[in-house]
Amino acid sequence: MKRGALPRASAFAPGSVGNVAIGFDILGFAIEGLGDRVTVTRRAAPGVEISAIRGVAGELPREPRANTAGRALLAMQEALSPGFGFSVEIDKGIPLGSGLGGSAASAVAAVVAANALLSEPCAPIELLKFALAGEATASGDRHVDNVAPSLFGGLVLTVGIDHPRVKQIPIPAGVRAIIVHPHMFLSTKQARALLKGSVELSDFVWQTANLAGFISGCYTNDLDMIRASFEDVVIEKQRQALIPGFSDVRRDALDAGALGCSISGAGPALFSWAQAAHTDDVLAAMRAPFEKLAIGIDAWVVDIDSPGARVVA
Ligand code: HSE
């Protein structure tokens, strides 16, 4: 059977760190090794049926329109009318409400798996649009900063929503990410609802400079520029009270040599970037405040330049 018309396929899609401090809703990077797996099987009846949800999911809706993977696949069906339906099994590896891009990963893995069932597979940029419809189910908005890195891998800037343009940004050699997930649940929808609808002009100028400085620092291998611009002056201050210990973690991570430290997506997970020589110290610095508060954590130290979603079976 030719590739692209399989009866059944499984895909893995990585979690992701959204915003990366200075790129609210437009910048994100994939998390190597952590992700969701979705298996899609062709069925005669059109439409989407979710037949199983396993893993670290807790309670996830089985109704396809209310489920990120289901909603992404419905968008695909509506656009393509493939003449058959999808039966879907979801294996969650990313905890719900962690800020690690779990809703995006399920949506991305679903469309990548379903794409392998089509006789004329879609280009990745089309898959991004379907996955985005799924992401909106969870967060209430079509923000691209988790879906795009989960699909493409690495550090990704996305410009536009209806007609997205995706750019993979180079990562300076030897820079790694340290990610800490405190064991608590934070709803992305709620963490978005508390944000003010307007930005002070001075904050706008500062944030714009930081985003431009950060991106140019990545392209030119300029770690001083990355360090100087790795600061979110708009969103972080509105959300940090939701995460116990945040200011201690950030201060101690920077003292331990991190280039920057901020909230992963809507939180509660936090992340830093650091040169390989500092990652152990930064991880210890990020861990200690949570230990003091008796909050359990999971932690990862990962390459930022990692692969995106792929068919695995
Ligand atoms: N950009 C989104 C937010 C990411 O910060 O709300 C959510 O994972």
py3Dmol code that shows the C-alpha trace and the ligand (Angstrom):
import py3Dmol

protein = """\
ATOM      1  CA  MET A   1       0.000   0.000   0.000  1.00  0.00           C
ATOM      2  CA  LYS A   2       1.443   3.370  -0.900  1.00  0.00           C
ATOM      3  CA  ARG A   3       2.480   5.612   1.970  1.00  0.00           C
ATOM      4  CA  GLY A   4      -0.212   8.173   2.613  1.00  0.00           C
ATOM      5  CA  ALA A   5      -3.163   5.769   2.389  1.00  0.00           C
ATOM      6  CA  LEU A   6      -2.680   3.594   5.435  1.00  0.00           C
ATOM      7  CA  PRO A   7      -5.672   2.049   7.246  1.00  0.00           C
ATOM      8  CA  ARG A   8      -4.191   3.042  10.599  1.00  0.00           C
ATOM      9  CA  ALA A   9      -1.324   5.223  11.800  1.00  0.00           C
ATOM     10  CA  SER A  10       0.133   6.478  15.089  1.00  0.00           C
ATOM     11  CA  ALA A  11       1.911   9.779  15.501  1.00  0.00           C
ATOM     12  CA  PHE A  12       3.893  11.319  18.341  1.00  0.00           C
ATOM     13  CA  ALA A  13       3.847  15.073  18.904  1.00  0.00           C
ATOM     14  CA  PRO A  14       6.074  16.784  21.480  1.00  0.00           C
ATOM     15  CA  GLY A  15       4.964  19.150  24.195  1.00  0.00           C
ATOM     16  CA  SER A  16       6.113  22.736  23.901  1.00  0.00           C
ATOM     17  CA  VAL A  17       6.998  25.857  25.835  1.00  0.00           C
ATOM     18  CA  GLY A  18       4.801  28.706  24.618  1.00  0.00           C
ATOM     19  CA  ASN A  19       5.644  32.429  24.633  1.00  0.00           C
ATOM     20  CA  VAL A  20       9.350  31.850  25.501  1.00  0.00           C
ATOM     21  CA  ALA A  21       8.906  34.923  27.742  1.00  0.00           C
ATOM     22  CA  ILE A  22       8.885  37.599  25.059  1.00  0.00           C
ATOM     23  CA  GLY A  23       6.766  36.155  22.225  1.00  0.00           C
ATOM     24  CA  PHE A  24       3.260  35.943  23.689  1.00  0.00           C
ATOM     25  CA  ASP A  25       1.156  33.679  21.442  1.00  0.00           C
ATOM     26  CA  ILE A  26       3.710  33.662  18.582  1.00  0.00           C
ATOM     27  CA  LEU A  27       6.948  32.018  19.792  1.00  0.00           C
ATOM     28  CA  GLY A  28       7.472  28.533  21.217  1.00  0.00           C
ATOM     29  CA  PHE A  29       9.866  25.602  21.321  1.00  0.00           C
ATOM     30  CA  ALA A  30       9.322  21.850  21.297  1.00  0.00           C
ATOM     31  CA  ILE A  31      10.162  19.740  24.360  1.00  0.00           C
ATOM     32  CA  GLU A  32      12.252  16.768  23.357  1.00  0.00           C
ATOM     33  CA  GLY A  33      11.003  13.424  24.678  1.00  0.00           C
ATOM     34  CA  LEU A  34       7.782  14.596  26.344  1.00  0.00           C
ATOM     35  CA  GLY A  35       4.627  14.275  24.269  1.00  0.00           C
ATOM     36  CA  ASP A  36       1.321  12.698  23.291  1.00  0.00           C
ATOM     37  CA  ARG A  37       0.701   9.811  20.931  1.00  0.00           C
ATOM     38  CA  VAL A  38      -2.471   9.533  18.857  1.00  0.00           C
ATOM     39  CA  THR A  39      -3.564   6.549  16.752  1.00  0.00           C
ATOM     40  CA  VAL A  40      -6.101   7.141  13.992  1.00  0.00           C
ATOM     41  CA  THR A  41      -7.899   4.258  12.261  1.00  0.00           C
ATOM     42  CA  ARG A  42      -9.956   4.605   9.111  1.00  0.00           C
ATOM     43  CA  ARG A  43     -13.645   3.748   9.589  1.00  0.00           C
ATOM     44  CA  ALA A  44     -16.426   3.548   7.007  1.00  0.00           C
ATOM     45  CA  ALA A  45     -18.749   6.123   8.552  1.00  0.00           C
ATOM     46  CA  PRO A  46     -17.620   9.733   8.118  1.00  0.00           C
ATOM     47  CA  GLY A  47     -16.977  11.862  11.192  1.00  0.00           C
ATOM     48  CA  VAL A  48     -14.764  11.353  14.220  1.00  0.00           C
ATOM     49  CA  GLU A  49     -15.126   8.942  17.118  1.00  0.00           C
ATOM     50  CA  ILE A  50     -12.817   8.933  20.142  1.00  0.00           C
ATOM     51  CA  SER A  51     -12.558   5.297  21.133  1.00  0.00           C
ATOM     52  CA  ALA A  52      -9.945   5.487  23.907  1.00  0.00           C
ATOM     53  CA  ILE A  53      -8.092   7.991  26.072  1.00  0.00           C
ATOM     54  CA  ARG A  54      -5.196   6.643  28.142  1.00  0.00           C
ATOM     55  CA  GLY A  55      -2.169   7.912  30.033  1.00  0.00           C
ATOM     56  CA  VAL A  56      -1.849  10.936  32.289  1.00  0.00           C
ATOM     57  CA  ALA A  57      -5.039  12.507  31.016  1.00  0.00           C
ATOM     58  CA  GLY A  58      -7.404  12.569  33.972  1.00  0.00           C
ATOM     59  CA  GLU A  59     -10.822  13.570  32.688  1.00  0.00           C
ATOM     60  CA  LEU A  60     -10.807  14.535  29.008  1.00  0.00           C
ATOM     61  CA  PRO A  61     -13.980  14.915  26.932  1.00  0.00           C
ATOM     62  CA  ARG A  62     -14.823  12.019  24.572  1.00  0.00           C
ATOM     63  CA  GLU A  63     -17.167  14.207  22.547  1.00  0.00           C
ATOM     64  CA  PRO A  64     -15.031  15.024  19.454  1.00  0.00           C
ATOM     65  CA  ARG A  65     -16.086  18.662  19.221  1.00  0.00           C
ATOM     66  CA  ALA A  66     -14.993  19.257  22.838  1.00  0.00           C
ATOM     67  CA  ASN A  67     -11.684  17.373  22.528  1.00  0.00           C
ATOM     68  CA  THR A  68      -8.605  19.039  20.992  1.00  0.00           C
ATOM     69  CA  ALA A  69      -7.651  15.996  18.896  1.00  0.00           C
ATOM     70  CA  GLY A  70     -11.289  15.396  17.919  1.00  0.00           C
ATOM     71  CA  ARG A  71     -11.875  19.034  16.978  1.00  0.00           C
ATOM     72  CA  ALA A  72      -8.707  19.156  14.869  1.00  0.00           C
ATOM     73  CA  LEU A  73      -9.789  16.035  12.991  1.00  0.00           C
ATOM     74  CA  LEU A  74     -13.290  17.417  12.446  1.00  0.00           C
ATOM     75  CA  ALA A  75     -11.705  20.537  10.907  1.00  0.00           C
ATOM     76  CA  MET A  76      -9.692  18.239   8.644  1.00  0.00           C
ATOM     77  CA  GLN A  77     -12.810  16.287   7.658  1.00  0.00           C
ATOM     78  CA  GLU A  78     -14.780  19.468   6.965  1.00  0.00           C
ATOM     79  CA  ALA A  79     -12.005  20.837   4.722  1.00  0.00           C
ATOM     80  CA  LEU A  80     -11.128  17.631   2.856  1.00  0.00           C
ATOM     81  CA  SER A  81     -14.193  15.327   2.909  1.00  0.00           C
ATOM     82  CA  PRO A  82     -11.961  12.236   2.616  1.00  0.00           C
ATOM     83  CA  GLY A  83     -14.942   9.866   2.189  1.00  0.00           C
ATOM     84  CA  PHE A  84     -14.254   7.951   5.403  1.00  0.00           C
ATOM     85  CA  GLY A  85     -14.177   8.679   9.108  1.00  0.00           C
ATOM     86  CA  PHE A  86     -11.554   8.545  11.860  1.00  0.00           C
ATOM     87  CA  SER A  87     -11.546   6.417  14.977  1.00  0.00           C
ATOM     88  CA  VAL A  88      -9.115   7.926  17.479  1.00  0.00           C
ATOM     89  CA  GLU A  89      -7.076   6.599  20.430  1.00  0.00           C
ATOM     90  CA  ILE A  90      -5.201   9.146  22.525  1.00  0.00           C
ATOM     91  CA  ASP A  91      -2.243   8.301  24.781  1.00  0.00           C
ATOM     92  CA  LYS A  92      -1.498  11.354  26.895  1.00  0.00           C
ATOM     93  CA  GLY A  93       2.069  11.826  28.061  1.00  0.00           C
ATOM     94  CA  ILE A  94       1.644  15.494  29.009  1.00  0.00           C
ATOM     95  CA  PRO A  95      -0.307  16.353  32.168  1.00  0.00           C
ATOM     96  CA  LEU A  96      -3.394  18.521  31.769  1.00  0.00           C
ATOM     97  CA  GLY A  97      -3.157  22.150  32.830  1.00  0.00           C
ATOM     98  CA  SER A  98       0.649  22.002  33.083  1.00  0.00           C
ATOM     99  CA  GLY A  99       1.579  24.751  30.626  1.00  0.00           C
ATOM    100  CA  LEU A 100       3.554  22.223  28.597  1.00  0.00           C
ATOM    101  CA  GLY A 101       1.437  22.307  25.438  1.00  0.00           C
ATOM    102  CA  GLY A 102      -0.573  19.124  25.980  1.00  0.00           C
ATOM    103  CA  SER A 103      -3.698  20.251  24.151  1.00  0.00           C
ATOM    104  CA  ALA A 104      -1.632  21.287  21.136  1.00  0.00           C
ATOM    105  CA  ALA A 105       0.347  18.026  21.149  1.00  0.00           C
ATOM    106  CA  SER A 106      -2.841  15.922  21.011  1.00  0.00           C
ATOM    107  CA  ALA A 107      -4.234  18.026  18.165  1.00  0.00           C
ATOM    108  CA  VAL A 108      -0.952  17.891  16.231  1.00  0.00           C
ATOM    109  CA  ALA A 109      -0.429  14.151  16.730  1.00  0.00           C
ATOM    110  CA  ALA A 110      -4.024  13.543  15.578  1.00  0.00           C
ATOM    111  CA  VAL A 111      -3.681  15.445  12.299  1.00  0.00           C
ATOM    112  CA  VAL A 112      -0.233  13.998  11.555  1.00  0.00           C
ATOM    113  CA  ALA A 113      -1.570  10.449  12.082  1.00  0.00           C
ATOM    114  CA  ALA A 114      -4.733  11.130  10.047  1.00  0.00           C
ATOM    115  CA  ASN A 115      -2.644  12.641   7.254  1.00  0.00           C
ATOM    116  CA  ALA A 116      -0.977   9.256   6.787  1.00  0.00           C
ATOM    117  CA  LEU A 117      -4.420   7.800   5.994  1.00  0.00           C
ATOM    118  CA  LEU A 118      -5.105  10.201   3.129  1.00  0.00           C
ATOM    119  CA  SER A 119      -4.367   9.257  -0.476  1.00  0.00           C
ATOM    120  CA  GLU A 120      -3.276  12.861  -1.032  1.00  0.00           C
ATOM    121  CA  PRO A 121      -1.612  13.989   2.195  1.00  0.00           C
ATOM    122  CA  CYS A 122      -1.688  17.660   3.179  1.00  0.00           C
ATOM    123  CA  ALA A 123       1.328  19.941   3.459  1.00  0.00           C
ATOM    124  CA  PRO A 124       2.416  20.626   7.058  1.00  0.00           C
ATOM    125  CA  ILE A 125       1.165  24.240   6.922  1.00  0.00           C
ATOM    126  CA  GLU A 126      -2.368  22.915   6.211  1.00  0.00           C
ATOM    127  CA  LEU A 127      -2.062  20.532   9.161  1.00  0.00           C
ATOM    128  CA  LEU A 128      -1.118  23.523  11.315  1.00  0.00           C
ATOM    129  CA  LYS A 129      -4.475  25.169  10.550  1.00  0.00           C
ATOM    130  CA  PHE A 130      -6.439  22.021  11.476  1.00  0.00           C
ATOM    131  CA  ALA A 131      -4.464  21.597  14.697  1.00  0.00           C
ATOM    132  CA  LEU A 132      -5.110  25.237  15.531  1.00  0.00           C
ATOM    133  CA  ALA A 133      -8.863  24.600  15.438  1.00  0.00           C
ATOM    134  CA  GLY A 134      -8.257  21.859  18.009  1.00  0.00           C
ATOM    135  CA  GLU A 135      -6.095  24.081  20.203  1.00  0.00           C
ATOM    136  CA  ALA A 136      -8.866  26.695  20.361  1.00  0.00           C
ATOM    137  CA  THR A 137     -11.143  24.112  21.973  1.00  0.00           C
ATOM    138  CA  ALA A 138      -8.895  23.971  25.021  1.00  0.00           C
ATOM    139  CA  SER A 139      -7.710  27.538  25.442  1.00  0.00           C
ATOM    140  CA  GLY A 140     -10.561  29.520  23.871  1.00  0.00           C
ATOM    141  CA  ASP A 141      -8.208  31.161  21.329  1.00  0.00           C
ATOM    142  CA  ARG A 142      -6.325  30.106  18.205  1.00  0.00           C
ATOM    143  CA  HIS A 143      -2.856  30.823  19.578  1.00  0.00           C
ATOM    144  CA  VAL A 144      -0.071  29.288  17.494  1.00  0.00           C
ATOM    145  CA  ASP A 145       2.854  29.211  19.905  1.00  0.00           C
ATOM    146  CA  ASN A 146       2.330  25.597  21.012  1.00  0.00           C
ATOM    147  CA  VAL A 147       0.902  24.026  17.858  1.00  0.00           C
ATOM    148  CA  ALA A 148       3.665  25.295  15.532  1.00  0.00           C
ATOM    149  CA  PRO A 149       6.703  24.038  17.518  1.00  0.00           C
ATOM    150  CA  SER A 150       4.929  20.758  18.280  1.00  0.00           C
ATOM    151  CA  LEU A 151       4.397  20.224  14.547  1.00  0.00           C
ATOM    152  CA  PHE A 152       7.683  21.547  13.162  1.00  0.00           C
ATOM    153  CA  GLY A 153      10.127  21.103  16.077  1.00  0.00           C
ATOM    154  CA  GLY A 154      12.742  23.476  17.483  1.00  0.00           C
ATOM    155  CA  LEU A 155      12.169  27.154  18.274  1.00  0.00           C
ATOM    156  CA  VAL A 156       9.406  28.463  16.031  1.00  0.00           C
ATOM    157  CA  LEU A 157       8.067  31.946  15.299  1.00  0.00           C
ATOM    158  CA  THR A 158       4.663  32.061  13.618  1.00  0.00           C
ATOM    159  CA  VAL A 159       3.318  35.175  11.922  1.00  0.00           C
ATOM    160  CA  GLY A 160      -0.390  35.162  11.088  1.00  0.00           C
ATOM    161  CA  ILE A 161      -3.240  32.856  12.054  1.00  0.00           C
ATOM    162  CA  ASP A 162      -5.496  32.369   9.008  1.00  0.00           C
ATOM    163  CA  HIS A 163      -2.453  32.412   6.712  1.00  0.00           C
ATOM    164  CA  PRO A 164       0.367  31.466   9.069  1.00  0.00           C
ATOM    165  CA  ARG A 165       4.010  31.859   8.125  1.00  0.00           C
ATOM    166  CA  VAL A 166       6.357  29.728  10.150  1.00  0.00           C
ATOM    167  CA  LYS A 167      10.034  30.365  10.779  1.00  0.00           C
ATOM    168  CA  GLN A 168      12.351  27.992  12.637  1.00  0.00           C
ATOM    169  CA  ILE A 169      14.805  30.137  14.547  1.00  0.00           C
ATOM    170  CA  PRO A 170      18.410  28.901  14.999  1.00  0.00           C
ATOM    171  CA  ILE A 171      19.496  28.102  18.555  1.00  0.00           C
ATOM    172  CA  PRO A 172      22.991  29.139  19.669  1.00  0.00           C
ATOM    173  CA  ALA A 173      25.207  26.070  20.060  1.00  0.00           C
ATOM    174  CA  GLY A 174      25.309  24.580  23.535  1.00  0.00           C
ATOM    175  CA  VAL A 175      22.202  26.361  24.861  1.00  0.00           C
ATOM    176  CA  ARG A 176      19.704  23.999  26.513  1.00  0.00           C
ATOM    177  CA  ALA A 177      16.336  24.368  28.242  1.00  0.00           C
ATOM    178  CA  ILE A 178      15.595  23.468  31.846  1.00  0.00           C
ATOM    179  CA  ILE A 179      11.903  22.865  32.496  1.00  0.00           C
ATOM    180  CA  VAL A 180      10.273  22.389  35.879  1.00  0.00           C
ATOM    181  CA  HIS A 181       6.651  21.370  36.313  1.00  0.00           C
ATOM    182  CA  PRO A 182       5.219  21.879  39.811  1.00  0.00           C
ATOM    183  CA  HIS A 183       2.425  19.414  40.499  1.00  0.00           C
ATOM    184  CA  MET A 184      -0.554  21.709  40.266  1.00  0.00           C
ATOM    185  CA  PHE A 185      -3.228  22.419  37.655  1.00  0.00           C
ATOM    186  CA  LEU A 186      -3.676  25.772  35.944  1.00  0.00           C
ATOM    187  CA  SER A 187      -6.381  26.344  33.343  1.00  0.00           C
ATOM    188  CA  THR A 188      -5.037  28.103  30.234  1.00  0.00           C
ATOM    189  CA  LYS A 189      -8.496  29.569  29.629  1.00  0.00           C
ATOM    190  CA  GLN A 190      -8.481  31.153  33.092  1.00  0.00           C
ATOM    191  CA  ALA A 191      -4.867  32.297  32.827  1.00  0.00           C
ATOM    192  CA  ARG A 192      -5.811  34.045  29.572  1.00  0.00           C
ATOM    193  CA  ALA A 193      -9.017  35.507  30.975  1.00  0.00           C
ATOM    194  CA  LEU A 194      -7.141  37.431  33.671  1.00  0.00           C
ATOM    195  CA  LEU A 195      -4.944  39.305  31.172  1.00  0.00           C
ATOM    196  CA  LYS A 196      -5.649  42.983  30.625  1.00  0.00           C
ATOM    197  CA  GLY A 197      -6.830  43.912  27.134  1.00  0.00           C
ATOM    198  CA  SER A 198      -4.420  46.826  26.755  1.00  0.00           C
ATOM    199  CA  VAL A 199      -0.683  47.441  27.185  1.00  0.00           C
ATOM    200  CA  GLU A 200       1.121  50.553  28.422  1.00  0.00           C
ATOM    201  CA  LEU A 201       3.026  52.234  25.609  1.00  0.00           C
ATOM    202  CA  SER A 202       6.320  52.005  27.537  1.00  0.00           C
ATOM    203  CA  ASP A 203       5.777  48.247  28.064  1.00  0.00           C
ATOM    204  CA  PHE A 204       4.962  47.844  24.373  1.00  0.00           C
ATOM    205  CA  VAL A 205       8.270  49.508  23.428  1.00  0.00           C
ATOM    206  CA  TRP A 206      10.238  47.403  25.918  1.00  0.00           C
ATOM    207  CA  GLN A 207       8.598  44.122  24.911  1.00  0.00           C
ATOM    208  CA  THR A 208       9.055  44.856  21.196  1.00  0.00           C
ATOM    209  CA  ALA A 209      12.734  45.614  21.756  1.00  0.00           C
ATOM    210  CA  ASN A 210      13.123  42.416  23.762  1.00  0.00           C
ATOM    211  CA  LEU A 211      11.499  40.233  21.098  1.00  0.00           C
ATOM    212  CA  ALA A 212      13.609  41.810  18.357  1.00  0.00           C
ATOM    213  CA  GLY A 213      16.757  41.529  20.501  1.00  0.00           C
ATOM    214  CA  PHE A 214      16.059  37.909  21.387  1.00  0.00           C
ATOM    215  CA  ILE A 215      15.448  36.809  17.792  1.00  0.00           C
ATOM    216  CA  SER A 216      18.467  38.695  16.461  1.00  0.00           C
ATOM    217  CA  GLY A 217      20.571  37.251  19.301  1.00  0.00           C
ATOM    218  CA  CYS A 218      19.535  33.747  18.216  1.00  0.00           C
ATOM    219  CA  TYR A 219      20.460  34.437  14.599  1.00  0.00           C
ATOM    220  CA  THR A 220      23.824  35.984  15.463  1.00  0.00           C
ATOM    221  CA  ASN A 221      24.832  33.663  18.319  1.00  0.00           C
ATOM    222  CA  ASP A 222      24.902  36.661  20.653  1.00  0.00           C
ATOM    223  CA  LEU A 223      24.311  35.291  24.165  1.00  0.00           C
ATOM    224  CA  ASP A 224      24.664  38.736  25.761  1.00  0.00           C
ATOM    225  CA  MET A 225      21.840  40.028  23.584  1.00  0.00           C
ATOM    226  CA  ILE A 226      19.693  36.987  24.417  1.00  0.00           C
ATOM    227  CA  ARG A 227      20.319  37.441  28.141  1.00  0.00           C
ATOM    228  CA  ALA A 228      19.583  41.190  28.016  1.00  0.00           C
ATOM    229  CA  SER A 229      16.317  40.741  26.119  1.00  0.00           C
ATOM    230  CA  PHE A 230      15.009  37.547  27.789  1.00  0.00           C
ATOM    231  CA  GLU A 231      12.382  39.383  29.836  1.00  0.00           C
ATOM    232  CA  ASP A 232       8.601  39.511  29.530  1.00  0.00           C
ATOM    233  CA  VAL A 233       7.409  42.894  30.816  1.00  0.00           C
ATOM    234  CA  VAL A 234       3.729  42.429  29.825  1.00  0.00           C
ATOM    235  CA  ILE A 235       2.286  38.993  30.620  1.00  0.00           C
ATOM    236  CA  GLU A 236       4.492  37.541  33.363  1.00  0.00           C
ATOM    237  CA  LYS A 237       3.701  40.190  35.951  1.00  0.00           C
ATOM    238  CA  GLN A 238      -0.025  39.536  35.491  1.00  0.00           C
ATOM    239  CA  ARG A 239       0.270  35.772  35.937  1.00  0.00           C
ATOM    240  CA  GLN A 240       3.131  35.200  38.357  1.00  0.00           C
ATOM    241  CA  ALA A 241       0.918  35.250  41.459  1.00  0.00           C
ATOM    242  CA  LEU A 242      -0.731  32.049  40.167  1.00  0.00           C
ATOM    243  CA  ILE A 243       2.542  30.152  40.652  1.00  0.00           C
ATOM    244  CA  PRO A 244       3.834  29.794  44.235  1.00  0.00           C
ATOM    245  CA  GLY A 245       7.566  30.454  44.450  1.00  0.00           C
ATOM    246  CA  PHE A 246       7.813  32.000  40.986  1.00  0.00           C
ATOM    247  CA  SER A 247       9.920  35.039  41.869  1.00  0.00           C
ATOM    248  CA  ASP A 248      12.372  32.921  43.935  1.00  0.00           C
ATOM    249  CA  VAL A 249      12.734  30.410  41.108  1.00  0.00           C
ATOM    250  CA  ARG A 250      13.392  33.148  38.555  1.00  0.00           C
ATOM    251  CA  ARG A 251      15.887  35.061  40.708  1.00  0.00           C
ATOM    252  CA  ASP A 252      17.797  31.917  41.742  1.00  0.00           C
ATOM    253  CA  ALA A 253      17.885  30.560  38.167  1.00  0.00           C
ATOM    254  CA  LEU A 254      19.376  33.835  36.898  1.00  0.00           C
ATOM    255  CA  ASP A 255      21.885  33.864  39.789  1.00  0.00           C
ATOM    256  CA  ALA A 256      22.868  30.310  38.845  1.00  0.00           C
ATOM    257  CA  GLY A 257      23.737  31.405  35.304  1.00  0.00           C
ATOM    258  CA  ALA A 258      20.490  31.106  33.334  1.00  0.00           C
ATOM    259  CA  LEU A 259      20.171  33.313  30.253  1.00  0.00           C
ATOM    260  CA  GLY A 260      16.522  33.794  31.153  1.00  0.00           C
ATOM    261  CA  CYS A 261      13.698  32.227  33.154  1.00  0.00           C
ATOM    262  CA  SER A 262       9.948  32.609  32.739  1.00  0.00           C
ATOM    263  CA  ILE A 263       6.573  30.879  32.743  1.00  0.00           C
ATOM    264  CA  SER A 264       6.056  28.060  30.239  1.00  0.00           C
ATOM    265  CA  GLY A 265       2.919  29.046  28.322  1.00  0.00           C
ATOM    266  CA  ALA A 266       0.191  29.846  30.815  1.00  0.00           C
ATOM    267  CA  GLY A 267       2.005  27.934  33.588  1.00  0.00           C
ATOM    268  CA  PRO A 268       2.419  26.530  36.155  1.00  0.00           C
ATOM    269  CA  ALA A 269       5.515  24.980  34.488  1.00  0.00           C
ATOM    270  CA  LEU A 270       8.569  27.264  34.396  1.00  0.00           C
ATOM    271  CA  PHE A 271      11.567  27.152  32.096  1.00  0.00           C
ATOM    272  CA  SER A 272      15.061  28.559  31.755  1.00  0.00           C
ATOM    273  CA  TRP A 273      17.621  28.621  29.012  1.00  0.00           C
ATOM    274  CA  ALA A 274      21.257  28.092  29.971  1.00  0.00           C
ATOM    275  CA  GLN A 275      24.575  27.104  28.476  1.00  0.00           C
ATOM    276  CA  ALA A 276      25.328  23.424  29.014  1.00  0.00           C
ATOM    277  CA  ALA A 277      27.938  24.208  31.719  1.00  0.00           C
ATOM    278  CA  HIS A 278      25.242  25.867  33.890  1.00  0.00           C
ATOM    279  CA  THR A 279      22.279  23.522  33.453  1.00  0.00           C
ATOM    280  CA  ASP A 280      22.907  21.469  36.637  1.00  0.00           C
ATOM    281  CA  ASP A 281      23.140  24.619  38.780  1.00  0.00           C
ATOM    282  CA  VAL A 282      20.091  26.171  37.153  1.00  0.00           C
ATOM    283  CA  LEU A 283      18.050  23.017  37.649  1.00  0.00           C
ATOM    284  CA  ALA A 284      19.045  22.891  41.341  1.00  0.00           C
ATOM    285  CA  ALA A 285      18.137  26.574  41.724  1.00  0.00           C
ATOM    286  CA  MET A 286      14.710  26.052  40.130  1.00  0.00           C
ATOM    287  CA  ARG A 287      14.013  22.953  42.209  1.00  0.00           C
ATOM    288  CA  ALA A 288      14.847  24.345  45.663  1.00  0.00           C
ATOM    289  CA  PRO A 289      11.995  26.904  46.089  1.00  0.00           C
ATOM    290  CA  PHE A 290       9.411  24.224  45.291  1.00  0.00           C
ATOM    291  CA  GLU A 291      11.046  21.833  47.776  1.00  0.00           C
ATOM    292  CA  LYS A 292      10.776  24.541  50.446  1.00  0.00           C
ATOM    293  CA  LEU A 293       7.074  24.872  49.657  1.00  0.00           C
ATOM    294  CA  ALA A 294       6.653  21.061  49.703  1.00  0.00           C
ATOM    295  CA  ILE A 295       5.382  21.125  46.108  1.00  0.00           C
ATOM    296  CA  GLY A 296       6.431  18.074  44.060  1.00  0.00           C
ATOM    297  CA  ILE A 297       7.946  18.662  40.632  1.00  0.00           C
ATOM    298  CA  ASP A 298       8.982  16.941  37.424  1.00  0.00           C
ATOM    299  CA  ALA A 299      12.002  18.351  35.633  1.00  0.00           C
ATOM    300  CA  TRP A 300      13.640  18.016  32.247  1.00  0.00           C
ATOM    301  CA  VAL A 301      16.877  19.317  30.741  1.00  0.00           C
ATOM    302  CA  VAL A 302      16.509  19.194  26.957  1.00  0.00           C
ATOM    303  CA  ASP A 303      17.985  20.300  23.665  1.00  0.00           C
ATOM    304  CA  ILE A 304      15.893  23.105  22.191  1.00  0.00           C
ATOM    305  CA  ASP A 305      16.680  22.146  18.634  1.00  0.00           C
ATOM    306  CA  SER A 306      14.569  18.973  18.708  1.00  0.00           C
ATOM    307  CA  PRO A 307      12.329  17.242  16.160  1.00  0.00           C
ATOM    308  CA  GLY A 308       8.622  17.921  15.756  1.00  0.00           C
ATOM    309  CA  ALA A 309       5.701  15.546  15.257  1.00  0.00           C
ATOM    310  CA  ARG A 310       6.175  12.365  13.289  1.00  0.00           C
ATOM    311  CA  VAL A 311       4.415   9.127  12.328  1.00  0.00           C
ATOM    312  CA  VAL A 312       5.746   6.391  14.593  1.00  0.00           C
ATOM    313  CA  ALA A 313       3.747   3.315  13.490  1.00  0.00           C
TER     314      ALA A 313
END
"""
ligand_1 = """\
8
HSE
N 0.418 31.744 24.553
C -0.437 30.954 25.378
C -0.700 31.681 26.673
C 0.218 29.628 25.648
O 0.270 32.161 27.274
O -1.850 31.791 27.073
C -0.642 28.675 26.413
O 0.056 27.438 26.515
"""
view = py3Dmol.view(width=600, height=400)
view.addModel(protein, "pdb")
view.setStyle({"model": 0}, {"cartoon": {"style": "trace"}})
view.addModel(ligand_1, "xyz")
view.setStyle({"model": 1}, {"stick": {}})
view.zoomTo()
view.show()
